[in-house]
Amino acid sequence: MIPPVGGFFSADSDPAQCPTRFGQAVVYTFKWELVPIDDSTLFNPVNAQATTFTPKASVLYSVRATVTGSGTPSLVDRNIDATCSANHPTAARRFLSAPPSVLEQNGVTYAGGLLFKNDLLKLQTSVVQGCLTNTTLSYTWVLEQPAGTDMSALLSSQTAAQPIFQTQDFGVDYVAKVILTDGNGNISTQGSNAFHVSACGSLAPTATYLATQHFDGIVQRLPGDPADTTASLDITQASNTLTPTATATAGGTPHGFAVPFYLDRSIGIDVTLAFTDCPNVQFAGARLFDPTFALVPQDRFTQPPPSLVTNGGHLQFAFTPSMGDVTVGTTVNPGYYFLSLDVTSGGSNDPETAIVQPNQINVGGRCGLNAPFVDAHFDPASPSRVGTPVTGTAIPSDADNDTLLLTLATPDPGTSEGCGLNQSFSYAWSFASVPDGSAAALVPPDAGNSTFTPDLTGAYSVQLVVGDGTTSGAAGDGKASETFPYTAGP
């Protein structure tokens, strides 16, 4: 209730005009009420010049202010429009709720981006426009799929301000709807929004690879070459074939030749992952199985650390095979190695896990771990006379040192035989037995040629151990031995 200009409701209350009329200025009292029901409970305070009116319903109120002074009341009535509804004819008095949105994805504030199967989504809404006098809100949520299937059972609560639900399927849409009601019973429009769940994870990624084995120098002979040459060699196998090949130029034209992967030499595997609908996938780890389906140990198999991989991204592996084709009777069991990758996709909550297995890597193993063959020549030949120096000359051979011979075929690839590793040998000469009392010695004991002088008549047994520096042979030390008898006479 606002007094006229000057701050007094009449001259009686103005001491400058009526200083002694009643000995003091007039005192006014105030009353606020609704008419015609004479209800003052919606005003606070009810008997002050200024008050706060809180509507309790969506109606048109008639408010009366009564001012009493000098025993005489004066009143004034005013209408207050407190109507509010979703479809109010006055646009400014419409109660509008915001379309639902995602507040959190798996417990983290949602910043946009894909939604995935098994995601935990916390929803939110707000008041876009409202004529609220009682801001206490209640909520009524509904969750559907576009065809109208009610999925509200997925909601943690249909009456919570921010309900949570877990997505259930790949590539589906969920439609969230919400209606707000204020403390006065006013009902808002229905806010509605659709949320699309990505198909990411519905299909497992696929993997292709290129396996490569590189040599800086292989002794080889190409068709038409008059002599051996030493040159680099790269053997490759793509995942769409089981035949490793090497490319060499014959007659000025590059040709492919089937050359099996070697044993005990590193093979690099460049794996490419392909997938749809996902921005990336998580590579978690891998295993490599040998031809007997045993795990290849870590000292022979390296893999990248866990990482995110985009579509078409590469992962680099390497392994050193110790086993190739195995022949049992007339049956050849191929030296297939199998790579198995663990890949996850989707959201952070219960992502989809897939085991990705590209085609096998074919390790023939013709070369690399062939044991040396030991032979020797003695001059003079046995028997000889006591006191005559005898020189033994090692004559080792190793299939790994046989020249790699490449043969053309039409169409490519051509064939190959041999290995061309040009491995060096180590030697160890010793006596397996000598006549009793003999002091004969082989000098030097570690060269290709060694000499001894029989000092007593009788039988000498000379042992020669040849090593090729690999892990070939039954003992896995790359060594082979042979014993040669020698007789010294008088």
C-alpha positions as CSV (number, residue, x, y, z in Angstrom):
1,M,0.0,0.0,0.0
2,I,1.7,3.2,-1.2
3,P,0.6,6.6,0.3
4,P,0.1,9.7,-2.0
5,V,3.0,12.0,-2.9
6,G,4.3,13.6,0.3
7,G,4.2,10.4,2.3
8,F,0.8,11.0,4.1
9,F,-2.6,9.5,3.5
10,S,-4.4,12.8,4.6
11,A,-3.8,16.2,6.1
12,D,-4.7,14.8,9.5
13,S,-1.5,12.8,9.4
14,D,0.7,15.7,8.4
15,P,2.0,17.4,11.5
16,A,2.9,20.5,9.5
17,Q,-0.8,21.0,8.7
18,C,-2.5,19.7,11.9
19,P,0.1,19.9,14.6
20,T,-2.2,19.9,17.5
21,R,-5.5,18.5,16.3
22,F,-5.2,15.3,18.3
23,G,-2.0,16.2,20.1
24,Q,-0.1,13.9,17.7
25,A,-0.2,12.7,14.1
26,V,-2.9,10.1,13.1
27,V,-1.8,6.5,13.3
28,Y,-2.9,4.2,10.5
29,T,-3.5,0.4,10.5
30,F,-3.4,-1.9,7.5
31,K,-5.1,-5.1,6.6
32,W,-4.6,-7.4,3.5
33,E,-7.1,-10.0,2.4
34,L,-8.7,-11.8,-0.5
35,V,-12.2,-11.1,-1.3
36,P,-14.9,-12.2,-1.2
37,I,-13.5,-15.1,0.9
38,D,-11.9,-12.8,3.5
39,D,-8.7,-14.9,3.5
40,S,-5.5,-13.3,4.8
41,T,-3.3,-16.4,5.0
42,L,-1.6,-15.8,1.7
43,F,-0.1,-12.4,2.9
44,N,3.1,-12.0,5.0
45,P,2.8,-9.9,7.0
46,V,-0.9,-9.3,6.9
47,N,-1.0,-6.0,8.8
48,A,1.9,-4.0,7.5
49,Q,2.0,-1.3,4.8
50,A,4.1,-3.6,2.6
51,T,3.4,-7.3,2.3
52,T,4.3,-10.4,0.2
53,F,1.5,-12.2,-1.5
54,T,2.1,-15.9,-2.5
55,P,-0.6,-17.4,-4.7
56,K,-1.5,-21.0,-4.0
57,A,-3.4,-21.8,-7.1
58,S,-3.6,-21.0,-10.8
59,V,-6.5,-18.5,-10.5
60,L,-7.4,-14.8,-10.8
61,Y,-7.2,-13.3,-7.3
62,S,-9.0,-10.2,-6.0
63,V,-6.9,-8.5,-3.3
64,R,-8.2,-5.9,-0.9
65,A,-6.0,-3.5,1.1
66,T,-7.8,-1.7,4.0
67,V,-6.2,1.4,5.6
68,T,-7.8,2.7,8.9
69,G,-7.0,6.1,10.4
70,S,-9.0,8.3,12.8
71,G,-11.4,5.4,13.1
72,T,-12.4,5.6,9.5
73,P,-11.4,2.7,7.1
74,S,-10.6,3.1,3.4
75,L,-10.1,0.3,1.0
76,V,-8.9,-0.5,-2.5
77,D,-9.3,-3.7,-4.5
78,R,-6.9,-5.0,-7.2
79,N,-7.0,-8.1,-9.4
80,I,-3.8,-10.3,-9.5
81,D,-3.6,-12.8,-12.3
82,A,-1.9,-15.9,-10.9
83,T,-3.1,-18.3,-13.6
84,C,-0.3,-20.5,-15.1
85,S,-0.5,-23.5,-17.4
86,A,1.1,-25.4,-20.2
87,N,-1.2,-23.9,-22.8
88,H,-2.1,-20.5,-21.3
89,P,-3.5,-18.1,-23.8
90,T,-1.0,-15.5,-22.6
91,A,2.4,-16.7,-23.9
92,A,4.2,-15.1,-20.9
93,R,2.1,-17.2,-18.5
94,R,2.9,-20.6,-20.0
95,F,4.7,-23.2,-17.9
96,L,7.3,-24.8,-20.2
97,S,9.8,-27.6,-19.4
98,A,13.1,-28.0,-21.1
99,P,13.7,-31.1,-23.3
100,P,15.6,-33.7,-21.3
101,S,19.3,-33.9,-21.7
102,V,22.1,-36.1,-20.5
103,L,23.9,-34.7,-17.4
104,E,26.3,-37.6,-16.8
105,Q,27.7,-40.5,-18.8
106,N,29.0,-43.3,-16.6
107,G,29.4,-40.9,-13.7
108,V,31.3,-38.2,-15.6
109,T,29.8,-34.9,-16.8
110,Y,28.6,-35.5,-20.3
111,A,30.5,-33.3,-22.8
112,G,28.7,-34.5,-26.0
113,G,29.7,-37.4,-28.2
114,L,28.5,-40.9,-28.8
115,L,26.4,-42.9,-26.4
116,F,27.1,-46.6,-26.1
117,K,25.4,-49.8,-25.1
118,N,25.6,-50.3,-21.3
119,D,26.2,-46.6,-20.6
120,L,24.7,-45.3,-17.4
121,L,23.0,-42.0,-18.3
122,K,21.8,-39.5,-15.8
123,L,19.1,-37.3,-17.2
124,Q,18.1,-33.7,-16.4
125,T,15.5,-31.1,-17.2
126,S,14.8,-27.5,-16.2
127,V,12.1,-24.8,-16.4
128,V,12.3,-22.9,-19.6
129,Q,9.5,-20.5,-18.6
130,G,7.2,-20.6,-15.6
131,C,5.0,-18.4,-13.5
132,L,6.1,-20.1,-10.4
133,T,5.2,-18.8,-7.0
134,N,5.9,-22.1,-5.3
135,T,9.2,-23.4,-6.8
136,T,8.9,-26.8,-5.3
137,L,8.9,-29.1,-8.4
138,S,7.8,-32.7,-8.8
139,Y,8.7,-34.7,-11.9
140,T,6.9,-37.4,-14.0
141,W,9.3,-39.2,-16.3
142,V,8.6,-41.7,-19.1
143,L,11.1,-43.6,-21.2
144,E,10.2,-45.0,-24.5
145,Q,11.5,-46.4,-27.8
146,P,10.4,-44.6,-30.9
147,A,7.7,-47.2,-31.7
148,G,6.1,-46.3,-28.4
149,T,7.4,-49.3,-26.4
150,D,7.4,-48.3,-22.8
151,M,10.9,-48.6,-21.3
152,S,10.3,-46.7,-18.1
153,A,11.2,-49.7,-16.0
154,L,14.8,-48.9,-16.9
155,L,14.6,-45.6,-15.0
156,S,16.0,-45.5,-11.5
157,S,12.9,-43.5,-10.6
158,Q,10.1,-41.9,-12.6
159,T,9.7,-39.1,-10.1
160,A,13.4,-38.1,-9.4
161,A,14.7,-34.8,-10.6
162,Q,17.6,-36.6,-12.3
163,P,16.8,-40.3,-13.0
164,I,19.4,-42.8,-14.3
165,F,19.0,-45.6,-16.8
166,Q,21.3,-48.0,-18.5
167,T,21.2,-48.4,-22.3
168,Q,20.4,-52.0,-23.4
169,D,21.0,-52.4,-27.1
170,F,23.1,-51.3,-30.0
171,G,21.9,-48.7,-32.5
172,V,18.6,-47.9,-30.8
173,D,16.9,-44.6,-29.8
174,Y,15.5,-43.9,-26.4
175,V,12.9,-41.1,-26.0
176,A,12.8,-39.4,-22.6
177,K,9.7,-37.4,-21.7
178,V,9.1,-35.3,-18.6
179,I,6.3,-33.2,-17.1
180,L,6.9,-30.8,-14.2
181,T,4.4,-29.8,-11.5
182,D,5.0,-26.9,-9.2
183,G,4.0,-26.6,-5.6
184,N,0.7,-24.9,-6.6
185,G,-0.2,-27.8,-8.8
186,N,0.6,-26.0,-12.1
187,I,1.5,-28.5,-14.8
188,S,4.1,-27.8,-17.5
189,T,4.4,-28.8,-21.1
190,Q,5.9,-32.2,-21.7
191,G,9.6,-32.0,-22.5
192,S,10.8,-34.7,-24.9
193,N,14.1,-35.6,-26.4
194,A,15.6,-38.7,-28.2
195,F,19.0,-40.2,-27.5
196,H,20.7,-42.4,-30.0
197,V,22.8,-45.3,-28.9
198,S,25.7,-46.0,-31.2
199,A,26.1,-49.4,-32.9
200,C,29.8,-49.3,-31.9
201,G,30.7,-52.8,-30.6
202,S,27.9,-54.6,-32.3
203,L,30.5,-56.0,-34.8
204,A,33.9,-57.2,-33.8
205,P,36.8,-55.5,-35.5
206,T,38.6,-57.4,-38.3
207,A,42.4,-57.7,-38.6
208,T,44.7,-58.0,-41.6
209,Y,48.5,-58.2,-41.5
210,L,51.7,-58.1,-43.4
211,A,54.4,-60.3,-42.0
212,T,58.0,-59.5,-43.0
213,Q,61.4,-61.2,-42.4
214,H,64.4,-59.1,-43.5
215,F,68.0,-60.2,-44.2
216,D,70.8,-57.9,-44.9
217,G,72.7,-60.5,-46.9
218,I,71.7,-63.8,-48.4
219,V,73.9,-65.8,-50.7
220,Q,71.6,-66.4,-53.7
221,R,71.6,-67.2,-57.4
222,L,68.9,-65.9,-59.7
223,P,68.0,-67.5,-63.0
224,G,70.6,-66.7,-65.6
225,D,73.3,-65.7,-63.1
226,P,76.6,-67.3,-63.7
227,A,77.6,-67.1,-60.0
228,D,76.3,-66.6,-56.5
229,T,75.7,-63.1,-55.3
230,T,75.1,-61.8,-51.8
231,A,72.2,-59.4,-51.5
232,S,69.5,-58.3,-49.1
233,L,66.2,-60.3,-49.0
234,D,62.7,-59.6,-47.7
235,I,60.3,-62.4,-47.3
236,T,56.6,-61.3,-46.8
237,Q,53.3,-62.9,-46.3
238,A,50.0,-61.1,-46.4
239,S,47.0,-62.3,-44.4
240,N,45.1,-63.3,-47.6
241,T,47.6,-65.9,-48.5
242,L,49.5,-68.8,-46.9
243,T,52.6,-68.5,-49.2
244,P,55.5,-66.3,-48.1
245,T,57.3,-64.8,-51.0
246,A,60.4,-62.7,-51.8
247,T,60.8,-60.4,-54.8
248,A,64.0,-60.5,-56.9
249,T,64.8,-59.1,-60.3
250,A,65.6,-61.6,-63.1
251,G,66.4,-60.4,-66.6
252,G,65.5,-56.8,-65.6
253,T,62.0,-57.8,-64.5
254,P,60.9,-58.2,-60.8
255,H,59.5,-61.7,-60.0
256,G,58.1,-63.3,-57.0
257,F,59.5,-66.5,-55.5
258,A,58.0,-68.7,-52.8
259,V,60.6,-68.6,-50.0
260,P,59.5,-70.1,-46.6
261,F,60.1,-68.0,-43.5
262,Y,63.3,-69.0,-41.7
263,L,63.5,-70.2,-38.1
264,D,65.3,-68.3,-35.3
265,R,65.1,-65.0,-37.2
266,S,62.7,-62.2,-36.2
267,I,59.4,-61.9,-38.2
268,G,57.6,-58.5,-37.9
269,I,53.8,-58.4,-38.1
270,D,52.1,-55.2,-39.1
271,V,48.5,-55.6,-38.1
272,T,45.8,-53.3,-39.4
273,L,42.4,-53.1,-37.5
274,A,39.2,-52.3,-39.3
275,F,35.8,-51.5,-37.7
276,T,32.7,-49.5,-38.2
277,D,30.6,-47.1,-36.0
278,C,33.4,-46.6,-33.4
279,P,35.7,-43.6,-33.2
280,N,38.3,-46.0,-31.8
281,V,38.8,-49.3,-30.1
282,Q,41.1,-50.3,-27.2
283,F,43.8,-52.8,-27.9
284,A,44.2,-54.7,-24.6
285,G,46.8,-57.3,-25.3
286,A,47.6,-60.3,-27.5
287,R,48.8,-63.9,-27.5
288,L,50.7,-65.9,-30.2
289,F,50.3,-69.7,-30.5
290,D,52.8,-72.0,-32.1
291,P,52.0,-74.9,-34.4
292,T,51.3,-77.1,-31.4
293,F,48.9,-74.5,-30.0
294,A,51.3,-73.7,-27.2
295,L,51.9,-70.1,-26.2
296,V,55.0,-68.5,-27.7
297,P,57.0,-67.2,-24.7
298,Q,57.6,-63.5,-24.1
299,D,61.3,-63.7,-24.9
300,R,60.3,-64.7,-28.5
301,F,57.2,-62.5,-28.9
302,T,56.9,-58.8,-28.5
303,Q,53.7,-56.7,-28.7
304,P,52.8,-53.0,-28.3
305,P,51.4,-51.7,-25.0
306,P,47.6,-51.3,-24.5
307,S,46.5,-48.4,-26.6
308,L,43.6,-46.8,-28.5
309,V,43.5,-47.6,-32.2
310,T,41.5,-45.8,-34.8
311,N,39.9,-47.4,-37.8
312,G,42.7,-48.4,-40.2
313,G,45.3,-48.0,-37.4
314,H,48.3,-50.3,-37.1
315,L,49.8,-52.4,-34.3
316,Q,53.4,-53.7,-34.6
317,F,54.3,-57.2,-33.3
318,A,57.3,-59.4,-33.8
319,F,58.3,-63.0,-33.0
320,T,61.2,-65.4,-33.5
321,P,59.9,-68.8,-34.6
322,S,61.6,-71.9,-33.3
323,M,59.3,-74.4,-35.0
324,G,58.2,-74.8,-38.6
325,D,56.7,-77.6,-40.7
326,V,57.0,-81.0,-39.0
327,T,56.9,-84.2,-41.0
328,V,55.5,-87.3,-39.3
329,G,55.8,-90.3,-41.7
330,T,54.4,-89.0,-44.9
331,T,52.3,-86.3,-43.3
332,V,53.5,-82.7,-43.2
333,N,52.0,-80.7,-40.3
334,P,52.3,-77.1,-41.3
335,G,54.1,-74.6,-39.2
336,Y,51.1,-72.3,-38.6
337,Y,51.3,-69.6,-36.0
338,F,48.1,-68.0,-34.7
339,L,47.9,-64.4,-33.4
340,S,45.0,-63.6,-31.1
341,L,44.2,-60.0,-30.1
342,D,42.0,-58.8,-27.3
343,V,40.0,-55.6,-28.3
344,T,37.4,-53.7,-26.4
345,S,34.9,-51.1,-27.8
346,G,32.1,-49.0,-26.6
347,G,31.7,-46.9,-23.5
348,S,33.7,-47.1,-20.2
349,N,30.9,-49.1,-18.4
350,D,31.0,-52.8,-19.4
351,P,32.5,-52.3,-22.8
352,E,32.2,-55.0,-25.5
353,T,35.2,-57.4,-25.7
354,A,36.2,-59.2,-28.8
355,I,38.9,-61.7,-29.6
356,V,40.3,-60.8,-33.1
357,Q,42.2,-63.5,-34.9
358,P,43.7,-62.8,-38.4
359,N,44.7,-65.7,-40.6
360,Q,47.6,-67.8,-39.6
361,I,51.3,-67.1,-40.4
362,N,52.9,-69.9,-42.3
363,V,56.5,-70.6,-41.1
364,G,57.9,-73.4,-43.2
365,G,61.2,-73.4,-41.4
366,R,63.3,-74.9,-44.1
367,C,66.2,-72.8,-43.0
368,G,67.7,-71.3,-39.9
369,L,68.0,-74.2,-37.5
370,N,69.6,-76.9,-39.5
371,A,72.3,-78.6,-37.5
372,P,75.8,-78.8,-39.0
373,F,77.1,-82.0,-40.5
374,V,80.6,-83.0,-39.3
375,D,83.3,-84.7,-41.4
376,A,87.1,-84.6,-41.4
377,H,90.1,-85.6,-43.5
378,F,93.4,-86.8,-42.0
379,D,96.8,-86.4,-43.7
380,P,98.5,-88.9,-43.7
381,A,95.6,-91.3,-43.8
382,S,95.3,-93.9,-41.1
383,P,97.4,-96.0,-40.4
384,S,100.7,-94.1,-40.1
385,R,103.9,-94.6,-38.1
386,V,104.4,-93.5,-34.6
387,G,106.1,-90.1,-34.6
388,T,104.6,-89.0,-37.8
389,P,102.6,-85.7,-37.5
390,V,99.0,-86.1,-38.5
391,T,96.9,-83.1,-39.6
392,G,93.1,-83.3,-39.4
393,T,91.1,-80.9,-41.6
394,A,87.5,-80.3,-40.7
395,I,85.0,-80.6,-43.6
396,P,81.7,-79.4,-42.1
397,S,78.5,-78.6,-44.0
398,D,75.2,-77.1,-43.1
399,A,72.0,-76.9,-45.2
400,D,71.6,-73.4,-43.9
401,N,74.7,-72.4,-45.9
402,D,73.5,-73.9,-49.2
403,T,73.0,-71.2,-51.8
404,L,69.4,-69.9,-52.1
405,L,68.5,-70.9,-55.6
406,L,65.5,-69.1,-57.2
407,T,63.7,-70.7,-60.1
408,L,61.2,-68.9,-62.3
409,A,57.6,-70.1,-62.9
410,T,54.7,-68.9,-65.0
411,P,52.8,-67.4,-63.4
412,D,54.6,-66.1,-60.3
413,P,55.6,-67.1,-57.8
414,G,58.6,-69.2,-58.7
415,T,60.2,-71.7,-56.4
416,S,63.3,-71.8,-54.2
417,E,65.7,-74.2,-52.5
418,G,68.6,-73.7,-50.2
419,C,69.1,-71.0,-47.6
420,G,72.1,-68.8,-48.2
421,L,72.8,-67.9,-44.6
422,N,76.6,-68.3,-44.9
423,Q,77.0,-69.1,-41.3
424,S,80.5,-69.5,-39.8
425,F,81.6,-72.5,-37.8
426,S,83.4,-73.0,-34.5
427,Y,85.6,-76.1,-34.0
428,A,86.7,-78.1,-30.9
429,W,89.2,-81.0,-31.4
430,S,89.8,-83.5,-28.7
431,F,90.7,-87.2,-28.1
432,A,87.9,-89.5,-27.1
433,S,90.6,-92.1,-26.3
434,V,94.3,-92.7,-26.7
435,P,96.7,-95.6,-26.0
436,D,97.5,-95.9,-22.3
437,G,100.4,-93.6,-21.4
438,S,100.1,-91.4,-24.5
439,A,100.7,-87.7,-24.1
440,A,99.6,-86.8,-27.7
441,A,97.8,-83.4,-28.0
442,L,95.8,-81.8,-30.8
443,V,97.2,-78.3,-31.6
444,P,95.5,-76.0,-32.1
445,P,92.3,-77.4,-30.6
446,D,89.9,-74.8,-31.9
447,A,90.7,-74.3,-35.6
448,G,89.6,-75.8,-38.8
449,N,92.9,-77.7,-39.0
450,S,94.5,-79.4,-36.0
451,T,97.7,-81.6,-35.8
452,F,98.8,-84.3,-33.4
453,T,101.8,-86.6,-33.3
454,P,101.1,-90.2,-32.2
455,D,103.7,-91.1,-29.5
456,L,102.7,-94.7,-28.9
457,T,101.4,-97.5,-31.1
458,G,97.8,-98.2,-30.9
459,A,94.3,-96.7,-31.6
460,Y,93.5,-93.1,-31.3
461,S,89.9,-91.8,-31.4
462,V,89.7,-88.1,-32.5
463,Q,86.5,-86.2,-31.7
464,L,85.5,-83.1,-33.6
465,V,82.7,-80.8,-32.4
466,V,81.4,-78.2,-35.0
467,G,79.1,-75.4,-34.0
468,D,77.1,-73.0,-36.2
469,G,76.2,-70.4,-33.6
470,T,72.5,-71.2,-33.5
471,T,70.2,-73.2,-31.3
472,S,70.0,-76.1,-33.7
473,G,70.6,-79.7,-32.9
474,A,69.2,-82.1,-30.3
475,A,70.8,-80.2,-27.4
476,G,69.7,-76.8,-28.8
477,D,73.3,-75.5,-28.7
478,G,74.0,-75.5,-32.5
479,K,76.6,-78.2,-32.2
480,A,77.2,-81.6,-33.8
481,S,80.1,-84.0,-33.2
482,E,81.7,-86.9,-34.8
483,T,84.5,-89.4,-33.8
484,F,87.2,-90.5,-36.2
485,P,89.4,-93.6,-35.5
486,Y,93.2,-93.4,-36.3
487,T,95.8,-96.1,-35.9
488,A,99.5,-95.6,-35.3
489,G,101.9,-98.4,-36.0
490,P,105.6,-99.0,-35.3
